[in-house]
Amino acid sequence: MMIIAKRFSFLGFEIHIYMKRSFKAIILKTGMLAVLVYILHVLLGGFLWKDYNHLQQPISDLTSSGAPDRDLLVFITNIYGVLALIFALSFTQIVKLKSHRLVFFGGVSFVLTHIISLSYGFFPQDLPGTEITFKGMMHLAVTALIVPFTILSPLLIGFGFRKSQELKSLGNFSVICGVLIFLFGGLTGIFYAKHLPYFGLVERLNIGTLQLWTFILSNKVSKYSYEF
C-alpha cells in the first residue's frame, strides 16, 4: 500500500508539472495571437474604408476621430492591446528567475509599452486637414512617450538572451529588430514632419518590425517554456 501511495503521489506530481508547463506554453502564445489580431485590424480597416491608402496613410488613421469604422476597429485594437499586455506580463514574470537581469528589464519596458499603448483608445488621432484637438495632441504625446520603450524592449531582451547559449540566436534577432525599430522610427518621424509621400509604408516598416519581433519572441519562448 505504501508503494502504491508513493506511485500515486509521484504521478500527481508529474501531472502537476505537466499542467504547469502546458499553461506556460499556452499563455506565452498570446503574443502570436495579439499580432494576428493587429494584422486583422489593419487589413479589415483598409478593406472597409474604400479610400484608405496603406502606402500613404498611417495605421492610426483607421481609428482616428471621424474614421468611418472607428468603433469596430477600436474594439479590435483593444483586444490586441489586452492580449499583448497579457503576453508581456506573462513573459516578464516567467523568465525573470532563470534569465539574465537584462531580460527582466526589457520585459518591464515591454509591459510599459503596452500599458501606455492602451491609452490610444482614449486619444484618437486627428485626421489630416481637420481641426487640431486636445485628444489629437495627446495622441502625439503618447506616441512620443512610447517610442523609447518600444526600442529598449527588444534591445534589452536581446542582449540578455545573448548570455544564454540556447537563446543566443533569438537574442541576436531581437537586437537586430531593436536597431531596425530605432532606424525606421527615426525615418517615420522625418517623413511625418516633412509630409513626405509614402509615410504609410515607412511607418509600416517600423510597426511591422515590432510585430514580427513580438510574434517570433512569443513563438520561441513558448517552445522553451520548460526552461523557465
C-alpha positions as CSV (number, residue, x, y, z in Angstrom):
1,M,0.0,0.0,0.0
2,M,2.8,2.3,0.8
3,I,4.4,1.7,-2.6
4,I,1.1,2.3,-4.4
5,A,0.6,5.5,-2.4
6,K,4.0,6.8,-3.4
7,R,3.4,5.9,-7.0
8,F,0.1,7.9,-7.0
9,S,1.9,10.8,-5.3
10,F,4.6,10.8,-7.9
11,L,2.0,10.6,-10.7
12,G,0.2,13.5,-9.2
13,F,3.4,15.5,-9.0
14,E,4.2,14.7,-12.7
15,I,0.7,15.8,-13.8
16,H,1.1,19.0,-11.8
17,I,4.4,19.7,-13.5
18,Y,3.0,18.9,-17.0
19,M,-0.1,21.1,-16.4
20,K,2.2,24.0,-15.2
21,R,4.4,23.7,-18.3
22,S,1.4,23.5,-20.6
23,F,-0.1,26.6,-19.0
24,K,3.2,28.5,-19.6
25,A,3.4,27.4,-23.2
26,I,-0.2,28.4,-23.8
27,I,-0.1,31.8,-22.2
28,L,3.2,32.7,-23.9
29,K,1.4,32.1,-27.2
30,T,-0.8,35.1,-26.6
31,G,1.8,37.3,-28.2
32,M,1.3,35.5,-31.5
33,L,-2.4,35.8,-31.2
34,A,-2.1,39.5,-30.5
35,V,-0.1,40.1,-33.7
36,L,-2.7,38.2,-35.7
37,V,-5.5,40.4,-34.2
38,Y,-3.4,43.5,-35.1
39,I,-3.0,42.4,-38.7
40,L,-6.7,41.8,-38.9
41,H,-7.5,45.3,-37.7
42,V,-5.2,46.8,-40.4
43,L,-6.5,44.7,-43.2
44,L,-10.1,44.9,-42.3
45,G,-9.9,48.7,-41.7
46,G,-8.3,49.2,-45.1
47,F,-10.9,47.0,-46.8
48,L,-13.9,48.8,-45.1
49,W,-12.6,52.3,-45.8
50,K,-12.6,52.3,-49.6
51,D,-10.5,55.5,-50.0
52,Y,-7.9,54.5,-47.5
53,N,-4.3,54.2,-48.8
54,H,-2.0,51.9,-47.0
55,L,1.1,53.4,-48.6
56,Q,0.3,57.0,-47.8
57,Q,-1.7,57.0,-44.6
58,P,-0.7,55.9,-41.0
59,I,-2.4,53.0,-39.4
60,S,-3.7,55.2,-36.6
61,D,-5.9,57.0,-39.3
62,L,-8.1,53.8,-39.1
63,T,-9.1,54.6,-35.5
64,S,-8.9,58.4,-35.8
65,S,-11.7,60.9,-35.0
66,G,-14.1,60.7,-37.9
67,A,-12.8,57.4,-39.3
68,P,-15.8,55.6,-40.9
69,D,-15.4,52.3,-38.9
70,R,-13.7,53.7,-35.8
71,D,-15.9,51.9,-33.2
72,L,-15.3,48.4,-34.7
73,L,-11.6,48.9,-35.2
74,V,-11.1,50.4,-31.7
75,F,-12.8,47.3,-30.3
76,I,-10.4,45.1,-32.2
77,T,-7.3,47.1,-31.2
78,N,-8.4,46.9,-27.6
79,I,-8.4,43.1,-27.9
80,Y,-4.9,43.3,-29.4
81,G,-3.8,45.6,-26.5
82,V,-5.1,43.2,-23.8
83,L,-3.6,40.1,-25.5
84,A,-0.2,41.9,-26.0
85,L,-0.2,43.1,-22.3
86,I,-1.0,39.6,-21.1
87,F,1.9,38.3,-23.1
88,A,4.3,41.0,-21.9
89,L,3.3,40.4,-18.3
90,S,3.5,36.6,-18.6
91,F,6.8,36.7,-20.4
92,T,8.3,39.0,-17.7
93,Q,7.0,37.0,-14.8
94,I,8.0,33.6,-16.2
95,V,11.5,34.4,-17.4
96,K,12.7,36.7,-14.6
97,L,14.0,33.9,-12.3
98,K,16.2,32.0,-14.9
99,S,17.2,34.7,-17.3
100,H,19.8,37.5,-17.3
101,R,18.5,40.6,-15.5
102,L,18.6,42.5,-18.8
103,V,15.8,40.2,-20.0
104,F,13.7,41.2,-16.9
105,F,14.4,45.0,-17.5
106,G,13.4,44.5,-21.2
107,G,10.3,42.7,-20.1
108,V,9.3,45.7,-17.8
109,S,9.9,48.0,-20.7
110,F,7.7,45.7,-22.9
111,V,4.9,45.8,-20.3
112,L,5.1,49.6,-20.1
113,T,4.9,49.8,-23.9
114,H,1.6,48.0,-23.9
115,I,0.2,49.7,-20.8
116,I,0.8,53.1,-22.5
117,S,-0.5,52.0,-25.8
118,L,-3.9,51.2,-24.3
119,S,-4.4,54.9,-23.9
120,Y,-4.5,55.3,-27.7
121,G,-8.2,54.3,-27.5
122,F,-8.9,57.5,-25.4
123,F,-6.8,59.8,-27.6
124,P,-7.6,59.2,-31.3
125,Q,-5.5,60.9,-33.9
126,D,-6.9,63.9,-35.8
127,L,-7.5,63.2,-39.5
128,P,-5.3,65.3,-41.8
129,G,-6.9,68.5,-42.8
130,T,-9.2,68.6,-39.7
131,E,-9.1,70.9,-36.7
132,I,-6.4,70.1,-34.1
133,T,-7.9,68.8,-30.9
134,F,-6.7,68.1,-27.4
135,K,-7.1,64.4,-27.9
136,G,-5.2,64.6,-31.2
137,M,-2.3,66.4,-29.4
138,M,-2.4,63.8,-26.6
139,H,-2.2,61.0,-29.3
140,L,1.2,62.5,-30.4
141,A,2.3,62.8,-26.8
142,V,1.5,59.2,-26.1
143,T,3.4,58.2,-29.3
144,A,6.5,60.2,-28.1
145,L,6.3,58.5,-24.7
146,I,6.0,55.0,-26.1
147,V,8.9,55.3,-28.6
148,P,11.8,54.8,-26.2
149,F,10.2,51.7,-24.5
150,T,9.5,50.2,-27.9
151,I,13.2,50.5,-28.8
152,L,14.5,49.4,-25.5
153,S,12.4,46.3,-25.1
154,P,13.9,44.2,-27.9
155,L,17.4,45.6,-27.3
156,L,17.5,44.7,-23.6
157,I,15.8,41.3,-24.0
158,G,18.1,40.6,-26.9
159,F,21.3,41.4,-25.1
160,G,20.0,39.4,-22.1
161,F,19.2,36.3,-24.3
162,R,22.7,36.5,-25.9
163,K,24.0,35.4,-22.5
164,S,22.2,32.1,-22.9
165,Q,23.6,29.5,-25.4
166,E,20.1,28.1,-26.1
167,L,18.6,31.5,-26.8
168,K,21.5,33.3,-28.3
169,S,20.1,33.3,-31.9
170,L,16.8,34.8,-30.5
171,G,18.9,37.4,-28.7
172,N,20.7,38.3,-32.0
173,F,17.4,38.6,-33.8
174,S,16.0,40.8,-31.0
175,V,18.9,43.1,-31.1
176,I,18.6,43.5,-34.9
177,C,14.9,44.2,-34.5
178,G,15.7,46.9,-31.9
179,V,18.1,48.6,-34.2
180,L,15.7,48.5,-37.1
181,I,12.9,49.9,-34.9
182,F,15.2,52.7,-34.0
183,L,16.1,53.4,-37.6
184,F,12.6,53.1,-39.1
185,G,11.2,55.1,-36.1
186,G,13.5,58.0,-36.9
187,L,12.7,57.7,-40.6
188,T,9.0,57.7,-39.8
189,G,9.4,60.9,-37.7
190,I,11.2,62.6,-40.6
191,F,8.5,61.6,-43.1
192,Y,5.8,62.8,-40.8
193,A,7.5,66.2,-40.1
194,K,8.2,66.9,-43.7
195,H,4.9,65.5,-45.0
196,L,6.7,63.2,-47.4
197,P,4.9,60.7,-49.6
198,Y,4.7,57.0,-48.7
199,F,4.6,57.9,-45.0
200,G,2.3,54.9,-44.5
201,L,4.8,52.5,-46.0
202,V,7.7,53.8,-43.8
203,E,5.5,53.6,-40.7
204,R,4.6,50.0,-41.5
205,L,8.2,49.1,-41.8
206,N,8.6,50.4,-38.2
207,I,5.4,48.8,-36.7
208,G,5.8,45.7,-38.8
209,T,9.3,45.1,-37.3
210,L,7.8,45.3,-33.8
211,Q,5.0,43.0,-34.6
212,L,7.4,40.5,-36.3
213,W,9.6,40.5,-33.3
214,T,6.7,40.0,-30.9
215,F,5.4,37.1,-33.0
216,I,8.8,35.3,-33.1
217,L,9.5,36.0,-29.5
218,S,6.2,34.6,-28.5
219,N,6.7,31.5,-30.7
220,K,10.2,30.8,-29.5
221,V,9.7,31.3,-25.7
222,S,6.5,29.2,-25.7
223,K,8.6,26.3,-27.1
224,Y,11.3,26.9,-24.5
225,S,8.8,27.4,-21.6
226,Y,10.1,24.3,-19.9
227,E,13.5,26.1,-19.5
228,F,12.0,28.9,-17.3
